[in-house]
Amino acid sequence: MDFVSMMAEEKIKQAEREGAFKDLPGKGKPLDLSEIQAVPEDLRASYTILKNANMLPEEMEVKKEMIRIEELVELCNDEEERLAYQKELNEKQIHFQTLMEKRKMKESGAYKRYSGKIRRRFGL
């Protein structure tokens, strides 16, 4: 066991002695692993961290905004307002494309394989 692992283990034992793990949310309940098992093993840690922090990657936030604006465009009866929403949507699409190019996710094999699953998990 390396030094970092030993230090982490000691911190956990100390916290346990001090009662830091008493009354945690979900205590005594089984873990719900159904959702995480659909995520590829190499992406599980990052997915869990983002989910626990209630955060989405910036490109997913922009994608959610795009979906919201698309719905507004479809429901809008005022032509002037519809054009304003369409302009906003075009700007978001350009921003999204820029983010995707910057991250080069389109070239990523993992993104190609799991992009649909990731979108569904985030409700997109």
C-alpha positions as a Markdown table, in Angstrom:
| # | Residue | x | y | z |
|---|---|---|---|---|
| 1 | Met | 0.0 | 0.0 | 0.0 |
| 2 | Asp | 1.5 | 3.4 | -1.0 |
| 3 | Phe | 1.7 | 6.4 | 1.3 |
| 4 | Val | -1.4 | 8.2 | -0.1 |
| 5 | Ser | -3.5 | 5.1 | 0.4 |
| 6 | Met | -2.3 | 4.7 | 3.9 |
| 7 | Met | -3.1 | 8.3 | 4.7 |
| 8 | Ala | -6.5 | 8.0 | 3.2 |
| 9 | Glu | -7.2 | 4.9 | 5.2 |
| 10 | Glu | -6.0 | 6.6 | 8.4 |
| 11 | Lys | -8.3 | 9.6 | 7.7 |
| 12 | Ile | -11.3 | 7.2 | 7.1 |
| 13 | Lys | -10.6 | 5.4 | 10.4 |
| 14 | Gln | -10.3 | 8.7 | 12.3 |
| 15 | Ala | -13.6 | 10.0 | 10.9 |
| 16 | Glu | -15.2 | 6.7 | 11.7 |
| 17 | Arg | -13.9 | 6.9 | 15.4 |
| 18 | Glu | -15.3 | 10.5 | 15.6 |
| 19 | Gly | -18.7 | 9.3 | 14.3 |
| 20 | Ala | -18.6 | 11.2 | 11.0 |
| 21 | Phe | -20.4 | 8.3 | 9.3 |
| 22 | Lys | -23.4 | 8.1 | 11.6 |
| 23 | Asp | -26.8 | 9.2 | 10.3 |
| 24 | Leu | -25.7 | 9.5 | 6.7 |
| 25 | Pro | -28.5 | 9.8 | 4.1 |
| 26 | Gly | -29.7 | 6.4 | 2.9 |
| 27 | Lys | -28.3 | 4.6 | 6.0 |
| 28 | Gly | -29.5 | 1.0 | 6.1 |
| 29 | Lys | -30.9 | 1.1 | 2.6 |
| 30 | Pro | -29.5 | -0.8 | -0.3 |
| 31 | Leu | -27.6 | 1.2 | -2.9 |
| 32 | Asp | -29.4 | 1.8 | -6.2 |
| 33 | Leu | -26.8 | 0.6 | -8.8 |
| 34 | Ser | -29.2 | 0.2 | -11.7 |
| 35 | Glu | -28.5 | 3.6 | -13.1 |
| 36 | Ile | -24.7 | 3.4 | -12.9 |
| 37 | Gln | -24.5 | 0.0 | -14.4 |
| 38 | Ala | -25.7 | 1.4 | -17.7 |
| 39 | Val | -22.7 | 3.7 | -17.8 |
| 40 | Pro | -19.5 | 2.3 | -19.2 |
| 41 | Glu | -17.0 | 1.4 | -16.5 |
| 42 | Asp | -14.4 | 3.9 | -17.6 |
| 43 | Leu | -17.0 | 6.8 | -17.3 |
| 44 | Arg | -18.6 | 5.8 | -14.0 |
| 45 | Ala | -16.4 | 7.8 | -11.7 |
| 46 | Ser | -16.8 | 11.1 | -13.7 |
| 47 | Tyr | -20.5 | 10.5 | -14.2 |
| 48 | Thr | -21.0 | 9.9 | -10.5 |
| 49 | Ile | -19.1 | 13.0 | -9.5 |
| 50 | Leu | -21.0 | 15.2 | -12.0 |
| 51 | Lys | -24.3 | 13.7 | -10.9 |
| 52 | Asn | -23.6 | 14.1 | -7.2 |
| 53 | Ala | -22.7 | 17.7 | -7.7 |
| 54 | Asn | -25.8 | 18.3 | -9.8 |
| 55 | Met | -23.7 | 19.5 | -12.6 |
| 56 | Leu | -23.6 | 18.9 | -16.3 |
| 57 | Pro | -20.7 | 19.5 | -18.7 |
| 58 | Glu | -21.1 | 22.8 | -20.4 |
| 59 | Glu | -22.0 | 21.3 | -23.7 |
| 60 | Met | -24.8 | 19.4 | -22.1 |
| 61 | Glu | -26.1 | 22.5 | -20.4 |
| 62 | Val | -26.1 | 24.3 | -23.8 |
| 63 | Lys | -27.8 | 21.3 | -25.4 |
| 64 | Lys | -30.6 | 21.5 | -22.8 |
| 65 | Glu | -31.0 | 25.2 | -23.5 |
| 66 | Met | -31.2 | 24.4 | -27.2 |
| 67 | Ile | -34.0 | 21.9 | -26.5 |
| 68 | Arg | -35.9 | 24.4 | -24.4 |
| 69 | Ile | -35.6 | 27.1 | -27.1 |
| 70 | Glu | -36.7 | 24.7 | -29.8 |
| 71 | Glu | -39.8 | 24.0 | -27.8 |
| 72 | Leu | -40.5 | 27.7 | -27.5 |
| 73 | Val | -40.0 | 28.2 | -31.2 |
| 74 | Glu | -42.6 | 25.4 | -31.9 |
| 75 | Leu | -45.1 | 26.8 | -29.4 |
| 76 | Cys | -44.7 | 30.5 | -30.3 |
| 77 | Asn | -47.6 | 32.2 | -32.2 |
| 78 | Asp | -46.0 | 35.6 | -32.5 |
| 79 | Glu | -43.8 | 35.7 | -35.6 |
| 80 | Glu | -41.5 | 38.4 | -34.2 |
| 81 | Glu | -41.0 | 36.5 | -31.0 |
| 82 | Arg | -40.5 | 33.3 | -32.9 |
| 83 | Leu | -37.7 | 35.0 | -35.0 |
| 84 | Ala | -36.1 | 36.2 | -31.7 |
| 85 | Tyr | -36.1 | 32.6 | -30.3 |
| 86 | Gln | -34.8 | 31.3 | -33.6 |
| 87 | Lys | -31.9 | 33.7 | -33.5 |
| 88 | Glu | -31.2 | 32.7 | -29.9 |
| 89 | Leu | -31.3 | 29.0 | -30.9 |
| 90 | Asn | -28.9 | 29.7 | -33.8 |
| 91 | Glu | -26.4 | 31.3 | -31.4 |
| 92 | Lys | -26.7 | 28.4 | -29.0 |
| 93 | Gln | -26.1 | 25.9 | -31.8 |
| 94 | Ile | -23.0 | 27.8 | -32.8 |
| 95 | His | -21.8 | 27.8 | -29.2 |
| 96 | Phe | -22.5 | 24.1 | -28.9 |
| 97 | Gln | -20.6 | 23.3 | -32.1 |
| 98 | Thr | -17.7 | 25.4 | -30.8 |
| 99 | Leu | -17.6 | 23.5 | -27.6 |
| 100 | Met | -17.8 | 20.2 | -29.3 |
| 101 | Glu | -14.9 | 21.1 | -31.7 |
| 102 | Lys | -12.9 | 22.4 | -28.8 |
| 103 | Arg | -13.3 | 19.2 | -26.9 |
| 104 | Lys | -13.0 | 17.1 | -30.1 |
| 105 | Met | -15.7 | 14.9 | -28.7 |
| 106 | Lys | -16.9 | 14.0 | -32.1 |
| 107 | Glu | -13.6 | 12.2 | -32.8 |
| 108 | Ser | -13.7 | 10.4 | -29.4 |
| 109 | Gly | -14.6 | 6.7 | -29.8 |
| 110 | Ala | -16.2 | 6.7 | -26.3 |
| 111 | Tyr | -18.4 | 9.7 | -27.3 |
| 112 | Lys | -19.5 | 8.0 | -30.5 |
| 113 | Arg | -20.4 | 4.8 | -28.6 |
| 114 | Tyr | -22.1 | 6.4 | -25.6 |
| 115 | Ser | -23.4 | 9.8 | -26.6 |
| 116 | Gly | -27.0 | 8.6 | -26.9 |
| 117 | Lys | -26.9 | 6.9 | -23.5 |
| 118 | Ile | -25.4 | 10.0 | -21.9 |
| 119 | Arg | -28.0 | 12.3 | -23.4 |
| 120 | Arg | -30.8 | 10.0 | -22.2 |
| 121 | Arg | -29.3 | 9.8 | -18.7 |
| 122 | Phe | -29.3 | 13.6 | -18.5 |
| 123 | Gly | -32.8 | 13.8 | -19.8 |
| 124 | Leu | -31.9 | 15.3 | -23.2 |
